[in-house]
Amino acid sequence: MKYIQFFSCILLLIVLSACQGSSPRDHMRQLEADYEKARKLLVKENYPKAMQVLRGCAEKGHGGCAQTLGAAYYSGRWVSFDLEEAIRWHTVAYQSGLSNDFAGVYGAISLATIMCDTRHLQGGYSKHRYWIQRAKALLQNLEASRSRMPSKTEIAFTALFKNIAYMESTITTRNCNANS
């Protein structure tokens, strides 16, 4: 009887440890590693494998992978052009917020560009304006910590604000295709 209890406890510990999985930090490290792997595959022009890695990574919520995948679908580079998939993956990138090198901001800017370029299909300038405002809001959340940013990040931050300002001006001139 004691042996049965002992082995039952061991079995329970094995099952529990298998269910625990990795920590969130380990999960993020793995996603970052996958993102880097996909980037290397793109450099080597192994597009099918890179897209497979990006999709897996994006499905787990990595903003950088989602942004790259969205850009691929919108440009028709590495995969066939697919507007719905582009919107889907840029939205996932936006939802990642400020993690993954401002992926959320880039996602919102990309969605604003798509809404501008396809305004006859997507709801016109109002959706273009909506996504510009989302990008601005994300960047403004960072404003307080801006003084503590490394210079490389500061340069990206400044460039993003300039891009958003330009996109806002396209709304007022009703010429949003000028930024393409």
C-alpha positions, 0 to 999 in steps of 0.5 A, a space after each residue: 500500500 505504501 508503494 502505491 501511495 509513493 508511486 502515486 505521489 511521484 506520478 502526480 509530481 511528474 504530471 504537475 511539473 509537466 503542466 507547469 511549463 516554462 515561466 513567462 520570461 522563458 516564453 518571451 526568450 523563446 519568442 525572441 529567439 524565434 523572431 531572430 531565427 526568422 530574420 536570419 532565414 529571410 536574409 538567407 532567402 529561405 522565405 517559406 521557412 521564415 514565414 512558418 517561423 514568423 506565423 508560429 511566433 506571431 500566433 503566440 503574440 510576438 509583436 515583431 513577428 506579427 508586424 513582419 508577417 503583416 508587412 509581408 502580406 500587405 506588400 506581397 513579398 515572400 507570400 501572396 498579397 492578402 489584405 485580410 491577413 495583413 490587417 489581421 497581423 498588423 492588429 496583433 502587432 498593435 495589441 502587443 503594445 510597446 513590447 518588441 521594439 515598438 511593434 504596437 506603434 508600427 502595427 497602428 501606423 501600418 493599419 493607418 497606411 492600409 486604411 488610407 490606401 484602401 479607403 474606398 474599401 475600409 471606411 475612409 479617412 475615419 479609420 486612417 485617423 483612428 489608427 494614427 491616434 492609437 499609435 500616438 497614444 502608445 507613444 505618449 505612454 512612453 513620454 514619461 520615460 523618454 529621458 531614460 531611453 538609450 540614444 538608439 531608442 530615442 532616435 526611433 521614438 523621434 522618427 515615429 513621432 515625425 511619421 505620425 505627424 506626417 500621416 496626420 497632415 495627410 488627413 487634413 489634405 485628404 491626400 493620404 496616398 502621398 505617404 506611400 
